């Protein structure tokens, strides 16, 4: 016959340790994005819609909406390119550090931090020039965007964006007359190739 279940045995069953099962159901709710202020939400929606197609009624707010807005507004005032290191300008905009270095009239209010970038001394003539590299590469709509530098060869009138020249490998650092003894300049493709040939010949 089965052993009698006395009170001691029943107590042992009750005292037997149970496996510890962590019960954490509430943290799942924390994984959801935090609630956003409705007014802030609506403002983000309007901005994103205006940038895309101007229709805000059917537009959904993406999860990274704030980040996309920042990217759209960080546009260099001196060239049409968005990539690269951007710093604040004196008028609240943005500009590439490389653009500031290679356009002579641009200055840095704080040389150590290289910002803000001061554009007030840039002549309007630079903004009226068109980038011949943009024209050659089928970007006619962006050729007149921003300000252009000119070929460092005396008498050459070819103008181009600093970043366009950078991508084409046309920027140079030459010995200058200033205190820093460095002149940031660039050449058009024709004169850059001639410069390289002359340097090879001298060597």
Residue frames as qw, qx, qy, qz and C-alpha x, y, z in Angstrom:
[[0.000, 0.887, 0.462, 0.000, 0.00, 0.00, 0.00],
 [0.342, 0.668, -0.060, 0.658, 1.20, 3.64, -0.72],
 [0.396, -0.129, -0.531, 0.738, 2.80, 5.40, 2.21],
 [0.135, -0.830, -0.530, 0.112, 0.51, 7.48, 4.28],
 [0.285, 0.567, 0.022, 0.773, 0.82, 11.18, 3.62],
 [0.457, -0.578, -0.493, 0.462, 1.37, 12.57, 7.05],
 [0.013, -0.983, -0.152, 0.101, 1.39, 16.23, 7.97],
 [0.447, -0.631, 0.378, 0.510, 5.21, 16.31, 7.82],
 [0.500, 0.142, 0.654, 0.549, 5.26, 15.12, 4.21],
 [0.217, 0.832, 0.468, 0.203, 2.62, 17.67, 3.17],
 [0.233, -0.921, 0.058, 0.307, 4.68, 20.39, 4.83],
 [0.518, -0.334, 0.530, 0.583, 7.74, 19.31, 2.89],
 [0.413, 0.498, 0.618, 0.446, 5.83, 19.62, -0.35],
 [0.018, 0.960, 0.277, 0.038, 4.73, 23.11, 0.53],
 [0.388, -0.811, 0.236, 0.368, 8.21, 24.15, 1.61],
 [0.731, 0.121, 0.449, 0.499, 9.83, 22.77, -1.55],
 [0.087, -0.549, 0.154, 0.817, 11.46, 25.70, -3.42],
 [0.614, 0.674, 0.403, -0.078, 9.71, 26.86, -6.54],
 [0.590, 0.185, 0.290, 0.730, 11.65, 27.86, -9.63],
 [0.050, -0.650, -0.155, 0.742, 12.07, 31.62, -9.68],
 [0.415, 0.532, 0.571, 0.467, 10.33, 32.96, -12.77],
 [0.141, -0.276, -0.066, 0.949, 11.00, 36.65, -13.37],
 [0.204, 0.718, 0.660, 0.088, 7.73, 38.35, -14.11],
 [0.136, -0.478, 0.058, 0.866, 8.36, 41.64, -15.89],
 [0.379, 0.585, 0.675, 0.241, 5.51, 42.43, -18.19],
 [0.031, 0.929, 0.225, -0.294, 5.46, 46.20, -17.75],
 [0.316, -0.555, 0.403, 0.655, 8.88, 46.96, -19.30],
 [0.423, 0.329, 0.708, 0.461, 7.43, 45.92, -22.66],
 [0.124, 0.909, 0.398, -0.008, 5.38, 49.08, -22.58],
 [0.286, -0.809, 0.191, 0.477, 8.58, 51.10, -22.12],
 [0.523, -0.041, 0.616, 0.587, 9.91, 49.79, -25.43],
 [0.305, 0.776, 0.504, 0.225, 7.26, 51.84, -27.19],
 [0.337, 0.366, -0.014, 0.867, 8.41, 55.34, -28.22],
 [0.123, -0.386, -0.532, 0.743, 7.67, 57.96, -25.57],
 [0.215, 0.804, 0.555, -0.009, 4.58, 60.10, -26.10],
 [0.353, 0.104, 0.171, 0.914, 5.25, 63.22, -28.15],
 [0.137, 0.497, 0.318, -0.796, 3.58, 66.54, -27.65],
 [0.518, 0.593, 0.614, 0.062, 0.80, 66.86, -30.22],
 [0.205, 0.950, -0.017, -0.234, 1.74, 70.37, -31.19],
 [0.245, -0.636, 0.646, 0.344, 5.34, 69.31, -31.70],
 [0.552, 0.140, 0.804, 0.173, 4.13, 66.31, -33.67],
 [0.461, 0.784, 0.411, -0.064, 2.01, 68.43, -35.95],
 [0.041, 0.907, -0.281, -0.311, 4.84, 70.87, -36.54],
 [0.382, -0.374, 0.780, 0.324, 7.15, 68.05, -37.55],
 [0.549, 0.424, 0.715, 0.079, 4.52, 66.70, -39.88],
 [0.340, 0.906, 0.164, -0.189, 4.05, 70.04, -41.59],
 [0.103, -0.785, 0.506, 0.342, 7.78, 70.55, -42.09],
 [0.443, -0.144, 0.843, 0.268, 8.33, 67.08, -43.51],
 [0.512, 0.601, 0.614, -0.014, 5.31, 67.39, -45.78],
 [0.220, 0.929, -0.051, -0.293, 6.40, 70.76, -47.09],
 [0.202, -0.614, 0.675, 0.355, 9.83, 69.36, -47.94],
 [0.428, 0.053, 0.876, 0.217, 8.36, 66.40, -49.79],
 [0.121, 0.388, 0.717, 0.566, 5.16, 67.28, -51.64],
 [0.156, -0.185, 0.052, -0.969, 3.41, 70.00, -49.64],
 [0.672, -0.337, -0.419, -0.509, 0.54, 67.69, -48.64],
 [0.053, -0.365, 0.735, -0.569, 0.38, 67.26, -44.86],
 [0.747, -0.145, 0.149, -0.632, -2.97, 65.48, -44.55],
 [0.978, 0.094, -0.130, -0.134, -1.85, 62.05, -45.81],
 [0.447, 0.590, -0.584, 0.332, 1.79, 62.23, -44.69],
 [0.851, -0.465, -0.235, 0.060, 2.96, 59.93, -41.88],
 [0.167, -0.882, 0.418, -0.139, 5.63, 60.99, -39.42],
 [0.792, 0.259, -0.529, 0.160, 8.70, 58.71, -39.70],
 [0.787, -0.523, -0.235, 0.228, 10.40, 57.36, -36.60],
 [0.601, -0.215, 0.025, 0.769, 13.52, 59.41, -37.36],
 [0.206, 0.868, 0.387, 0.233, 11.64, 62.56, -38.30],
 [0.287, -0.929, 0.075, 0.221, 13.72, 64.93, -36.21],
 [0.595, -0.348, 0.492, 0.533, 16.96, 63.60, -37.66],
 [0.488, 0.464, 0.567, 0.474, 15.69, 64.03, -41.22],
 [0.035, 0.972, 0.225, 0.052, 14.72, 67.62, -40.55],
 [0.433, -0.769, 0.279, 0.379, 18.22, 68.41, -39.30],
 [0.593, -0.035, 0.585, 0.551, 19.80, 66.87, -42.37],
 [0.352, 0.715, 0.506, 0.328, 17.51, 68.82, -44.72],
 [0.076, -0.993, -0.089, -0.017, 18.33, 72.14, -43.09],
 [0.541, -0.618, 0.370, 0.433, 22.11, 71.58, -42.84],
 [0.712, 0.579, 0.261, 0.300, 22.99, 72.85, -46.28],
 [0.532, -0.266, 0.095, 0.798, 26.21, 74.63, -47.05],
 [0.210, 0.882, 0.213, -0.363, 25.76, 78.26, -48.06],
 [0.040, -0.721, 0.492, 0.485, 28.83, 78.11, -50.28],
 [0.149, 0.249, -0.866, -0.408, 28.19, 74.95, -52.33],
 [0.731, -0.075, -0.250, -0.631, 25.41, 72.48, -53.26],
 [0.616, 0.078, -0.778, 0.097, 26.92, 69.47, -51.46],
 [0.665, -0.626, -0.047, -0.405, 25.54, 68.24, -48.10],
 [0.925, -0.199, -0.207, 0.249, 28.25, 65.78, -47.02],
 [0.514, 0.406, -0.291, 0.697, 31.32, 66.83, -45.06],
 [0.391, -0.388, -0.516, 0.656, 32.15, 68.76, -41.90],
 [0.023, -0.736, -0.350, -0.579, 29.75, 71.67, -41.44],
 [0.318, -0.252, -0.462, 0.789, 30.08, 74.59, -39.04],
 [0.042, 0.838, 0.497, -0.221, 27.70, 77.38, -38.08],
 [0.377, 0.445, 0.176, 0.793, 27.94, 80.66, -39.98],
 [0.106, -0.106, -0.337, 0.930, 27.59, 84.17, -38.58],
 [0.434, -0.049, -0.176, -0.882, 24.08, 84.44, -40.06],
 [0.677, -0.080, 0.521, -0.514, 22.79, 81.22, -38.47],
 [0.856, 0.373, -0.217, -0.284, 23.35, 78.97, -41.48],
 [0.855, -0.284, 0.391, 0.189, 25.91, 76.27, -42.22],
 [0.488, 0.782, -0.370, -0.116, 29.08, 76.03, -44.30],
 [0.957, 0.044, -0.144, 0.248, 31.77, 73.45, -44.97],
 [0.526, -0.725, 0.217, 0.389, 35.10, 74.01, -43.28],
 [0.610, 0.013, 0.502, 0.613, 36.86, 73.24, -46.56],
 [0.256, 0.776, 0.417, 0.398, 34.74, 75.84, -48.38],
 [0.289, -0.954, -0.043, 0.073, 35.67, 78.41, -45.75],
 [0.643, -0.473, 0.343, 0.495, 39.37, 77.61, -46.11],
 [0.525, 0.126, 0.559, 0.630, 39.51, 77.92, -49.89],
 [0.148, 0.832, 0.369, 0.387, 37.39, 81.04, -50.43],
 [0.469, 0.227, -0.290, 0.803, 39.77, 83.89, -49.50],
 [0.191, -0.483, 0.045, -0.854, 37.24, 86.35, -48.08],
 [0.769, -0.472, -0.364, -0.231, 35.73, 83.86, -45.62],
 [0.079, 0.536, -0.614, 0.574, 36.98, 84.15, -42.05],
 [0.613, -0.350, -0.698, 0.115, 36.67, 82.24, -38.78],
 [0.339, -0.822, 0.024, -0.458, 35.43, 84.22, -35.78],
 [0.649, -0.603, 0.458, -0.077, 37.23, 81.73, -33.53],
 [0.456, 0.592, -0.643, -0.167, 40.28, 80.21, -35.22],
 [0.155, -0.302, 0.911, -0.235, 40.71, 77.39, -32.68],
 [0.526, 0.259, 0.734, -0.342, 37.12, 76.11, -33.01],
 [0.108, 0.021, 0.679, 0.726, 36.81, 77.26, -36.65],
 [0.136, -0.629, -0.681, -0.351, 33.36, 78.69, -35.98],
 [0.616, 0.617, 0.445, -0.204, 31.29, 80.61, -36.53],
 [0.525, 0.155, 0.477, 0.688, 32.25, 81.00, -40.18],
 [0.077, 0.694, 0.157, -0.698, 32.01, 84.67, -41.16],
 [0.510, 0.403, 0.633, 0.420, 30.59, 85.23, -44.66],
 [0.104, 0.897, 0.291, -0.316, 29.88, 88.96, -44.58],
 [0.124, -0.716, 0.393, 0.564, 33.07, 89.85, -46.49],
 [0.501, 0.134, 0.766, 0.380, 32.43, 87.48, -49.41],
 [0.176, 0.318, -0.230, -0.903, 31.76, 89.65, -52.50],
 [0.710, 0.376, 0.351, -0.481, 28.50, 89.15, -54.40],
 [0.468, 0.599, -0.536, -0.367, 30.55, 88.43, -57.50],
 [0.033, -0.266, 0.962, -0.057, 31.44, 85.02, -56.09],
 [0.468, 0.280, 0.728, -0.416, 27.76, 84.15, -55.66],
 [0.578, 0.631, 0.002, -0.517, 27.06, 85.19, -59.26],
 [0.170, 0.503, -0.792, -0.300, 29.64, 82.83, -60.76],
 [0.935, 0.049, 0.000, -0.352, 28.66, 79.39, -62.05],
 [0.566, -0.450, 0.684, 0.097, 30.59, 76.19, -61.45],
 [0.514, 0.496, -0.545, -0.440, 31.94, 74.77, -64.71],
 [0.016, 0.180, -0.980, 0.088, 32.39, 71.33, -63.08],
 [0.450, 0.322, 0.656, -0.513, 28.67, 71.17, -62.28],
 [0.567, 0.582, -0.132, -0.568, 27.91, 72.11, -65.90],
 [0.316, 0.453, -0.800, -0.235, 30.23, 69.42, -67.26],
 [0.005, 0.027, -0.979, 0.201, 28.77, 66.73, -65.00],
 [0.277, -0.410, -0.724, -0.481, 25.13, 67.48, -65.82],
 [0.300, -0.579, -0.615, 0.443, 24.29, 69.39, -62.63],
 [0.173, 0.442, 0.225, 0.851, 23.33, 72.64, -64.37],
 [0.416, -0.755, -0.368, -0.349, 20.63, 73.38, -61.78],
 [0.695, -0.651, -0.125, 0.277, 23.26, 73.44, -59.02],
 [0.654, 0.307, 0.026, 0.691, 25.98, 75.28, -60.95],
 [0.028, 0.637, -0.010, 0.770, 24.86, 78.68, -59.67],
 [0.694, -0.656, -0.284, -0.088, 24.29, 77.54, -56.07],
 [0.713, -0.563, -0.032, 0.417, 26.50, 79.09, -53.39],
 [0.040, 0.928, -0.289, -0.233, 29.80, 80.85, -54.07],
 [0.923, 0.315, -0.005, 0.222, 32.64, 79.84, -56.38],
 [0.465, -0.649, 0.351, 0.489, 36.40, 80.06, -56.20],
 [0.615, 0.754, -0.153, -0.174, 38.41, 80.71, -59.35],
 [0.916, 0.189, -0.080, 0.345, 41.38, 79.00, -60.94],
 [0.513, -0.748, 0.090, 0.411, 44.63, 80.13, -59.33],
 [0.594, 0.140, 0.393, 0.688, 46.30, 80.50, -62.74],
 [0.010, -0.548, -0.050, 0.835, 46.63, 84.20, -63.51],
 [0.263, 0.266, -0.456, -0.808, 44.22, 85.20, -66.28],
 [0.221, -0.192, -0.929, -0.227, 42.05, 82.07, -66.07],
 [0.416, -0.186, 0.109, -0.884, 38.40, 82.80, -65.37],
 [0.593, -0.178, -0.758, -0.204, 37.20, 79.27, -64.74],
 [0.387, -0.393, 0.427, -0.716, 35.05, 79.18, -61.59],
 [0.647, -0.110, -0.745, -0.121, 34.01, 76.18, -59.52],
 [0.696, -0.646, -0.002, -0.313, 32.69, 75.16, -56.12],
 [0.151, -0.656, 0.711, -0.206, 35.33, 74.25, -53.56],
 [0.702, -0.124, 0.664, -0.225, 33.81, 70.82, -52.93],
 [0.835, 0.532, 0.073, -0.121, 33.47, 70.12, -56.66],
 [0.373, 0.756, -0.520, 0.138, 37.19, 70.84, -57.02],
 [0.429, -0.483, 0.711, -0.278, 37.87, 68.69, -53.95],
 [0.861, 0.134, 0.453, -0.189, 36.06, 65.68, -55.44],
 [0.750, 0.656, -0.062, 0.047, 37.94, 66.22, -58.72],
 [0.824, -0.261, 0.044, 0.502, 41.30, 66.42, -56.92],
 [0.424, 0.680, 0.129, 0.584, 42.00, 70.02, -57.98],
 [0.369, -0.920, 0.008, -0.130, 42.70, 71.66, -54.61],
 [0.699, 0.308, -0.345, 0.546, 46.21, 72.59, -53.52],
 [0.486, -0.850, -0.057, 0.194, 48.10, 74.01, -50.58],
 [0.652, 0.525, -0.075, 0.542, 50.92, 76.24, -51.75],
 [0.501, -0.263, -0.276, 0.777, 53.48, 78.41, -50.06],
 [0.021, 0.886, 0.387, 0.254, 51.93, 81.77, -49.23],
 [0.296, 0.502, -0.218, 0.783, 53.04, 85.18, -48.03],
 [0.530, -0.692, -0.094, -0.480, 50.88, 85.30, -44.90],
 [0.334, -0.620, 0.605, -0.372, 51.83, 84.54, -41.33],
 [0.867, -0.095, 0.448, -0.196, 50.67, 80.94, -41.68],
 [0.049, -0.535, 0.719, 0.441, 52.73, 80.65, -44.89],
 [0.317, 0.205, 0.914, 0.148, 50.04, 78.49, -46.54],
 [0.377, 0.260, -0.178, -0.871, 47.86, 79.46, -49.47],
 [0.502, 0.269, 0.809, -0.144, 44.73, 77.40, -50.08],
 [0.343, 0.498, -0.304, -0.737, 44.00, 77.43, -53.79],
 [0.708, 0.231, 0.667, -0.025, 42.69, 75.37, -56.67],
 [0.026, 0.376, -0.569, -0.731, 43.05, 75.06, -60.42],
 [0.793, 0.338, -0.013, -0.508, 40.80, 74.15, -63.30],
 [0.939, 0.003, 0.335, 0.078, 41.44, 70.74, -64.85],
 [0.684, 0.675, -0.046, 0.273, 43.48, 72.18, -67.70],
 [0.097, 0.821, -0.404, 0.391, 45.87, 74.23, -65.59],
 [0.730, -0.504, 0.424, -0.185, 46.09, 71.58, -62.88],
 [0.949, 0.179, 0.192, 0.172, 47.33, 69.03, -65.42],
 [0.499, 0.744, -0.185, 0.404, 49.87, 71.57, -66.71],
 [0.335, -0.786, 0.400, -0.332, 50.99, 72.26, -63.15],
 [0.897, -0.261, 0.357, -0.024, 51.57, 68.55, -62.54],
 [0.841, 0.450, 0.053, 0.296, 53.57, 68.23, -65.76],
 [0.209, 0.841, -0.283, 0.411, 55.77, 71.20, -64.86],
 [0.579, -0.649, 0.433, -0.236, 56.48, 69.73, -61.42],
 [0.958, 0.018, 0.262, 0.113, 57.42, 66.40, -62.97],
 [0.651, 0.663, -0.067, 0.364, 59.76, 68.19, -65.37],
 [0.096, -0.851, 0.363, -0.368, 61.47, 70.11, -62.57],
 [0.773, -0.449, 0.435, -0.107, 62.07, 66.87, -60.67]]
